[in-house]
Amino acid sequence: MIQTNHAPPAAWSPRIIAFFCNWCTYTAADLAGVSRLKYAPNVRVIRLMCSGRLDPQFILAAFAAGADAVLIGGCHPGDCHYVEGNYKTLRRVRLLERMLADLGIEPARLRLEWIAASEGDKIQETVNDLVATVRTLGPLGLPQRFADWDREATALADSVCEMEANASTWEVSAAG
């Protein structure tokens, strides 16, 4: 797993992107707001017509753009307005979890929840729990890691070029 070498700055606050199904989870988030349920303001919601429309590339893009976690919300299995969209989401998320683990990203940073339109309280619990979890994990910081990896790759390439130049110089002097 990607480990942070230092404690997060005191002013750091988790950035969470949420992809919510229009018919259930987004409606539950609206209910939570209308009911004045308080939950952490760290989540930016993107509404989808169905969680089954969520391309895994969007999740990877969210992490690459600096999200510390991604929350996916869909209808309960069997209640999808598009019949099988949530089953498609479940299969994609399971595959993505394995890929993220291979990349060293903690599994707790990607969360899938089934939340019905009437479960505004579950939105509150889920968001607050995810924010608390991410606070303990600390910032993911992928954009900074990409910059570090680019510098490392450039240094490695320079080192290889230098070694090749030295080797060709040695071959010329050995042959002469």
C-alpha positions as CSV (number, residue, x, y, z in Angstrom):
1,M,0.0,0.0,0.0
2,I,1.1,3.6,-0.6
3,Q,2.3,4.9,2.8
4,T,2.6,8.5,3.7
5,N,6.0,9.3,5.2
6,H,4.7,12.1,7.3
7,A,1.6,13.2,9.2
8,P,-0.9,15.2,7.2
9,P,-0.8,18.9,7.7
10,A,-3.2,20.2,10.3
11,A,-5.2,22.1,7.7
12,W,-5.6,19.0,5.5
13,S,-9.1,17.9,4.8
14,P,-10.0,14.8,2.8
15,R,-11.3,15.3,-0.7
16,I,-13.9,12.7,-1.6
17,I,-15.7,12.3,-5.0
18,A,-19.1,10.6,-4.9
19,F,-20.8,9.1,-7.9
20,F,-24.5,8.7,-7.0
21,C,-27.3,7.0,-8.9
22,N,-30.1,9.6,-9.8
23,W,-33.0,7.4,-8.6
24,C,-31.8,6.2,-5.2
25,T,-28.6,7.5,-3.7
26,Y,-28.8,11.0,-5.1
27,T,-32.4,11.3,-3.9
28,A,-31.3,10.0,-0.5
29,A,-28.7,12.7,-0.4
30,D,-31.4,15.3,-1.2
31,L,-33.6,13.8,1.6
32,A,-30.6,14.1,4.0
33,G,-30.3,17.8,3.1
34,V,-34.1,18.5,3.4
35,S,-34.1,16.7,6.7
36,R,-31.2,18.8,7.9
37,L,-29.0,15.8,8.7
38,K,-25.5,17.0,9.3
39,Y,-22.6,15.2,7.5
40,A,-19.1,16.2,6.6
41,P,-18.8,18.7,3.7
42,N,-15.9,16.9,2.2
43,V,-17.9,15.1,-0.5
44,R,-18.4,16.4,-4.1
45,V,-21.3,14.5,-5.6
46,I,-21.6,13.7,-9.3
47,R,-25.0,12.5,-10.3
48,L,-25.3,9.6,-12.8
49,M,-28.6,8.2,-14.2
50,C,-27.5,4.8,-13.0
51,S,-24.4,3.5,-11.1
52,G,-24.1,1.0,-14.0
53,R,-23.1,3.9,-16.2
54,L,-20.0,4.6,-14.1
55,D,-16.9,3.8,-16.1
56,P,-14.0,2.7,-14.0
57,Q,-11.9,5.3,-15.8
58,F,-13.9,8.0,-14.0
59,I,-12.8,6.5,-10.7
60,L,-9.2,6.4,-11.7
61,A,-9.4,9.9,-13.0
62,A,-10.8,11.1,-9.7
63,F,-7.9,9.6,-7.8
64,A,-5.4,11.0,-10.4
65,A,-6.9,14.4,-10.0
66,G,-6.3,14.4,-6.2
67,A,-9.3,12.7,-4.6
68,D,-8.4,10.9,-1.4
69,A,-11.4,8.6,-1.7
70,V,-14.2,7.7,-4.0
71,L,-17.7,6.8,-2.9
72,I,-20.2,5.0,-5.2
73,G,-23.8,4.9,-4.4
74,G,-26.5,2.9,-6.2
75,C,-29.9,1.3,-5.8
76,H,-30.1,-1.9,-3.7
77,P,-29.7,-5.1,-5.8
78,G,-33.0,-6.0,-7.4
79,D,-34.3,-2.3,-7.2
80,C,-32.3,-0.8,-10.1
81,H,-34.5,1.3,-12.3
82,Y,-32.4,0.0,-15.2
83,V,-32.8,-3.7,-14.1
84,E,-29.2,-4.8,-13.8
85,G,-27.1,-1.6,-13.6
86,N,-26.1,-2.1,-10.0
87,Y,-24.9,-5.7,-10.7
88,K,-22.7,-4.3,-13.5
89,T,-21.4,-1.7,-11.0
90,L,-20.6,-4.5,-8.4
91,R,-18.6,-6.5,-11.0
92,R,-16.7,-3.4,-12.1
93,V,-15.9,-2.3,-8.5
94,R,-14.6,-5.7,-7.6
95,L,-12.2,-5.7,-10.5
96,L,-11.2,-2.1,-9.8
97,E,-10.5,-3.0,-6.1
98,R,-7.9,-5.6,-7.3
99,M,-6.3,-3.1,-9.7
100,L,-6.1,-0.4,-7.0
101,A,-4.5,-2.9,-4.6
102,D,-1.9,-3.6,-7.2
103,L,-1.2,0.1,-7.5
104,G,-0.8,0.3,-3.7
105,I,-3.9,2.2,-3.0
106,E,-5.7,1.1,0.2
107,P,-9.0,-0.7,-0.4
108,A,-10.8,1.6,2.1
109,R,-10.4,4.5,-0.3
110,L,-13.0,3.1,-2.7
111,R,-16.4,2.4,-1.2
112,L,-19.6,1.0,-2.8
113,E,-22.9,1.5,-1.0
114,W,-26.4,0.5,-1.8
115,I,-28.6,3.4,-0.6
116,A,-32.3,3.6,-1.3
117,A,-34.1,7.0,-1.8
118,S,-35.6,6.8,1.7
119,E,-32.3,6.3,3.5
120,G,-31.1,9.8,4.0
121,D,-29.7,8.8,7.4
122,K,-27.5,6.2,5.6
123,I,-26.0,9.0,3.5
124,Q,-25.1,10.8,6.7
125,E,-23.5,7.7,8.3
126,T,-21.7,6.6,5.2
127,V,-20.2,10.0,4.4
128,N,-19.1,10.6,8.0
129,D,-17.6,7.1,8.3
130,L,-15.7,7.5,5.0
131,V,-14.3,10.9,6.0
132,A,-13.2,9.5,9.4
133,T,-11.5,6.5,7.6
134,V,-9.7,8.7,5.1
135,R,-8.6,11.1,7.9
136,T,-6.8,8.1,9.6
137,L,-5.3,7.0,6.3
138,G,-4.1,10.5,5.5
139,P,-3.8,12.2,2.1
140,L,-3.4,9.9,-1.0
141,G,-1.5,12.6,-2.9
142,L,-1.4,10.9,-6.3
143,P,-0.7,14.1,-8.3
144,Q,2.5,14.7,-6.2
145,R,3.4,11.0,-6.5
146,F,3.1,11.2,-10.3
147,A,5.5,14.2,-10.2
148,D,8.0,12.2,-8.0
149,W,7.7,9.2,-10.3
150,D,8.4,11.3,-13.3
151,R,11.5,12.8,-11.7
152,E,12.7,9.3,-10.7
153,A,12.1,8.0,-14.3
154,T,14.0,11.0,-15.7
155,A,16.9,10.4,-13.3
156,L,17.0,6.7,-14.2
157,A,17.0,7.5,-18.0
158,D,19.8,10.0,-17.5
159,S,21.8,7.4,-15.5
160,V,21.3,4.7,-18.2
161,C,22.4,7.2,-20.9
162,E,25.5,8.1,-18.9
163,M,26.3,4.4,-18.3
164,E,25.9,3.7,-22.0
165,A,28.2,6.6,-22.9
166,N,30.8,5.4,-20.4
167,A,30.6,1.8,-21.8
168,S,31.0,2.9,-25.4
169,T,34.0,5.1,-24.3
170,W,35.5,2.0,-22.5
171,E,34.9,-0.2,-25.6
172,V,36.7,2.3,-27.9
173,S,39.7,2.6,-25.6
174,A,39.9,-1.2,-25.0
175,A,39.8,-1.8,-28.8
176,G,42.5,0.8,-29.6
